Amino acid sequence: MKKINYLLVAFFMIFCTTSWSQNKVKGVVLDESNFPLAGVNITVKAKKNAVTTDFDGHFSIEASIGEVIEFSYLGMKNQQKIIIDKDDLKIILKSDDNQLKDVVVIGYGTAKKKDITGAVTSIKNEEFNKGIVTSPEQLIQGKVSGVNITSASGEPGSTQTISIRGQGGIRTGNSPLFVIDGFAIDNSTTGGATNPLSFINADDIESIDVLKDASATAIYGSRGANGVIIVTTKRGKSGKSQISFSTSMASSTIARELPVFGADEFRKQVVALGGALTDLGGNTNWQKEITRLAITQNHNFTMNGGTDNLTYYASIGALNQEGIIRNNNLKRVTGRINLTQKALNGKLKIDYNLNVTNSLSDRPNIETLIGSAISLNPTYSARDLAGNPTVFSDVENPLITLKLYSDKTETNRIIANISPSYEIIKGLTYKLNFGIDRSNADQDIQNLPSTIPFKEGRLDAYYFKNNNRLIENYLTYTKDFGNHNVSAMAGHSYQKNYIQTRNWSINKFTDNGIEPVYNPGLGQDLTFINNRPGGSAAINELQSYFGRIGYNYNQKYLLTATFRADGSSKFGDNNKYGYFPSFAAGWVISEEKFMKETPFSNLKLRAGWGQTGNQEIPSKITQSSSTVSVSSGTSYPLDPSTTYYGGATYARLANPNIQWEVSTQSNIGLDFGLFNDALTGTIDYFNKETSKILMKVVPADPIKPATTYWTNVEDMTITNKGLEIALDYKHKFENGLSVGIGGNMSFIDNKIKNLPYTILTTGTASGSGLSSAAINGYMSGQPIGTFYLKEFIGIDETTGLSKYRDTNNDGIVNDSDRIIAGTALPDKLYNFYGNLGYKGFDLSFNFNGVSGNKIYDNTANSNFYRAKLVKSVNTTAAATEYPKESNTNPASVSTRYLKDGAYLRLNNLSLGYNFDMNAIGLSNWIKTMRFSITGQNLFVITKYDGYDPEVNTDRSSDGISSYGIDYLSYPKARTILLGLNVSL
């Protein structure tokens, strides 16, 4: 009986112990702000059983005392907990910025940074430039080595010139390909003068990845020759419901005026030169009259969050940016919804993105206003005694120009794509990507009629339509075989782009109080002689087959190969398809045993080779083109009369053999990290050669039915080779101080070889007597953007006229004596940036600069010379630089107006404070709150005396790009911005 009792007691004790050891462990998982995290993976390491937290962050899992539970969540550091009792657990997960930064977006997928074999740079949103941002390029200016981003002007929404590793072509259309959430967008204009990329709200962008070498861009084939910029917008996270509001207000002023004479000095200088002084007794700074203190408001409201199976991100933003020139502003409203839905136990995943934008651009007659403001007699008064703009008999008051002229463009753009993916079997996933991009714009340019001064009104109307449709299907497969990892991707893409424009005009409106735009029928000239309507339309199609294979052995040895075949409707039947391969390899040296005792936490050697193409050429150029006219040159009478009938002549010959421009690029790079990645960096050397250059040329046959035709110049090449260096250092001290500093520098050598012309000129000068002169010249052995000019060597003291070097010593100075005078392309780009953080405060700055480039000051050439000043037209002191100069000396295009374009700019400086919501007792209502003050363009160090050295007025000639010309450019602004960000 006692034995039975002992057995019962033992059984009872074992039962209790077993019951105790198998109790469910419960708890909650929170983030650092005590916000519950849903979808956290919780695993008992010994048993491998797992659960996930619910919407409120709670969990329950079978575990025994002494066992270890691991908690993991994307973007957070993993945490382990040993079970010591049955009390509920409270787990706080800390964010892991390195984990998020380790993911890089590449073509048709993502990859870990350590597995990348190409030259790819990823910039996350916390690293973006601060301040007023209207397009994504501004966010990364100065952040990526080898990338030169130049603002065409200081106008709100102005276009940006972007080159990645140098200019690879001589035509316009050399910008990189932009991919927005997997959608390759068209680089064509969407109407008006604003940047076609300004439809994206910068507040919605999560990251921007720049693909620079051919091994990274070849997956985009014919559109990857100029590099690829991939923009990824924000998405919701499961379990983290959040409402955010950000608002900012900024004030902007002109950063630097041109130093024209004030009224007193103007009177003195005109008289000293013996000129005819017109003095009306005023003292007017005309640059101040046309500019203003500009106010910018930007407001954004976002909601994001979700569950395990559905996450969402929604935003609405409103921007109202005034330009520093009066009557100039950009208004934009954006809305975005990003959804991710999972189903079928996670096998089916659907991503949906929708962006809607309405923008309204209002522009004055900028060139006319600036030209008047820098040249108008400062003794003229801007307003009469009644406060109205003064009417002058010899020149128009720019305040009247502001009143009578307007250029309004309204653009509506919708871009949407849906991307369902399904895991067919483990490791094999099919994905569909279908998207549409539709934009419509209406532009009205009107000159209002006026009685005093008398002016007839005119209305010019333009309509733009751009429809872009994309459908892609591809399969992705990944598999681990022990230490071997293999990945493969193959797919098909079809994209169709329809572009249409229409325009018409009506003139001779009378001053009846009704603006022409509201009743065009009131115009008196309704004939087609002066107001013939116009228009154009084009359909471009691109069909592609693409694939990629990757191999990774033991995280040490990496191989990647890609291939893409593109067929474009832009090319002739004989060469419709182009084929673009690439190969790359990587060796992670830091994973070798002999590196374990070194300070290197990462050391990887990369090498790649590949080919990409360029299809950014005019539509239909493979086809012949003819014009019909009634003249003796195109027809002849069919009877004894002198009546000519309509006749057709060739304007362009057909060429079905035209094929793709091809860019062949090799790259070798080194990625390194020291001291647990406290110091990281990259070094890349590249050599990019563009061949089969597409050009419009003159037929060799002297008997030619057309003056030009398009062809590939077989032997001509454009080479860009250079070195890129980037360094970053970060450290967090025990007292809480965090420091980060970094920089990059790029050296680029650009050269043209075997140009079929002795010189190909472009860059048409503007101004009285200058319109036939060219500034840029393309020549073999020289870089793109070369200045080809007569060399100014001073003033002849006998005649008072300009002297130019007679380079061929024939005794005559003419265009044959022009010299190679430098290039507009910088050969060195350098940038450095940094940040500090301490107890809620944060400070960041960004400098960027260039050197080795020159700028042709066409503004000074056409305005600031002696012959102007003696006629009571205002100038700068440059007009009186040479005392012996004649008052009738013409200002010819020459090196006299060629200037050093190097600069160093403090692009932005930002100081912010993050409030401790627990300390001020508002943590139950407000999760985070940050206040910041940001300065943009605070100073620039340069020898250039124009408005700003970062300038590139488009003076292209017949589609041949011009570079480094400044003509009446919109001045840059200096901005101070106050911002407030609140999250609930």
WOWOPE-V61651 format. One line per field, one symbol per residue. phi: phi as a letter, one per 20 degrees, with the letter a starting at -180 (. if undefined). psi: psi as a letter, one per 20 degrees, with the letter a starting at -180 (. if undefined). burial: b if it has 16 or more other ideal C-beta (glycine too) atoms within 10 Angstrom, else e. Layout:
BEGIN
phi->???
psi->???
burial->???
END
This chain:
BEGIN
phi->.ffffffffffffffffffffdffedrcdcefemefdenffcceffdmfbbcfefenebbbfbdfneddddcbgncffcdcefdbeffecddeefcffffffedecfmqcbfgfefddeccddeffeffeofcdbffffdfnecfndddcefaefgmffdeccdlnedbdefndefedcdlndfeeeffdomdeffeffefgfeeebcddedeffeeffelfddfdncddddefcfcfndfbdcccbbcccccffbefefffgfffgfffffemeefdcdnebdeffffedbfedcdbcccccbqqdfdbcbbcbbccccdeefegmcbcdbcccbcdccddbllnfdccdcccccccccdcceefffffgffecfgfeeefcefenegfededbefgffgffedbcdcdcdcccbbcceccefcgndcdcdccbcccccccccdcdffbecffbeebcdccccccdccccccbdcccbdcmedcccbbbaccccccdcccbbbbbcmeeedndfgfebgfffeddeefdcffcrbbbddccdbcbabccccdllddcccccbbdddcffdfffbfdcccebbbccceffefffdfeeffebbcdcbbbacccbdecffmffefcccdbdafecbbfebffdeedfcdcfdbefbfegcffcddcdbcbcdbbcllmfdcacccdcbdceclfebecegfffecfcfbbebeefefccdccacccccbcbbdefenfdcbbbabbcdcddbeclffdfbdebmffdpgmdfeeddebebfncffnfeccfefcpdffeemefdcfefelencdbffefcfdoceefecdbbbbabcbblnebccbbdbbbbndcceefffgecdbgffffdmdfbefffdfdfefffdffeefafgdecfdfbccefbcccccefefffemdffdcebbcdbccddlfbcdaefdegafebaffcfclnefdbmddclffffddcdcdcccccd
psi->ghhggggggggggggggggghjqppraqpraijkpqpqjppppohhijqqrqqahjjqrpqpqqpirppppqppiqpqqqppoiajqqqopopqqnhhghiipppaplarqqhiipirnppporhiiqqrbopiqhhhhjpiipqipoopphrjqpjqqppppolrpjrirrkjqrppooliooqpjqqjqajrpijjipohiipgqppoogrhhhihijdijjhjrpoppprqrrppinpppqpqqqpqpqrphpqpmrqrgghgggggghikrnpoojjrnpnhhhhirroppppppppqpqbaahipqqpqqpqppoopqipqkprppppqpqppqppqrlkihppoppppppppqopopanggggghghiiqoiipphqahijqpppqhiqpphhhghhiqqoppppppppqqpnqqpogrpioppppopqqopqpqppooqoqqqgoqppqqqpppqpppopppppqpqqppqppndjpppqqpqaqqppppppqqqqrqpalqrnjipqhhimhiiqhnjrigilpqrrqqqppqppqpqqqpqppokkgpppppqppppppiirrhilhqqporqqqqqonhiiqhiihjrioipoppqpqqrprrojmrqqjiiqqqqqproriiiaqqjrirkpqrpqpqphpqqniipaqqpoppqppqppqpqllkhpqrqpppqoppprlppqprpqhphopiqhrrqrpogipqpppqappppqppqqprhjipqppqrrqqpppopppqlpiqgqoqampqqrpjihiqqgqppqpiqrqjppnqqopjapoighjrqpqpnhjkjipoahijqrojaqipqippqqqrrqqpolhqqpqqpqqrrrjrrponhghhihmrghghijkpqarihhjhohjpqijpqnqprihjpqpjqrppngqppprpoqohhhjkjhihpgqppqqpppplhqpoqipjagqinqnpokqokipqqqkpoolqpqqqpqpppqpppp.
burial->eeeeeeeeeeeeeeeeeeeeeeeebebbbbbeeeebbbbbebbbeeeeeeebbbbebebebebbeebebebebeebeebebebeeeeebebebeeeeeeeeebbbbbbbebeebbbbbbbbbbbeebbbbbbbbbbbbbbbbbbbbbbbbbbbbbbbbbbbbbbbbbbbbbeebbbbbbbbbbbbbbbbbbbbbbbbbbbbbbbbbbbbbbbbbbbbbbbbbbbbbbbbbbbbbbbbbbbbbebebebebebebbbebebbebeebbebbeebebebeeeeeebebbebbbbebebebebebbbbbbeeebbbbbbbebbbbbbbbbbbbbbebbbbbbbebeeeeeebbbbbebbbebbbbbbbbeebbbbbbbbbbbbbbeeeeeebbeeeeebbbbbbbbbbbbebbbbbebbbebbbebeeeeebebebebebbbbbebbbbbbbeeeeebbbbbbbbebbbbbebebebebbbeeeeeebbbbbbbebebebbbebeebbbbebeeeeebbeeebebbeeeeeeebeeeeeeeebebbbbbbbebebeeeeebebbbbbbbbbbbbbeebbebebbbbbbbbbbbbeeeeeeeebbbbbbbebbbbbbbbbbeeebbeeeeeeeeeeebbeeeeeeeebeebeebebbbbeebbbbbbbbbbbbebbbbeeeebbbbebebbbbbbbbbbbeeeeeeeeebebbbbbbeebbbbbbbebbbbbbbeeeeeeeeebebbbbbbbebbbeebbeebbbbbbbbbeebeebbbbbbbeebbbbbbbbbbbeebeeeebebebbbeeeeeebeeebbebbbbbbbbebbbbbbbebeeeebebbbbbbbebbbbbbbbbbbbbbbbbbbebbbbbebbbebeebbeebebbbbbbbbbbbbbbbbbbbbbbebeebeeeeeeeeebbbbebebbbbbebebebbbbbbbbbbebbeeebbbbbbbbbbbbbbbbebebebbbe
END
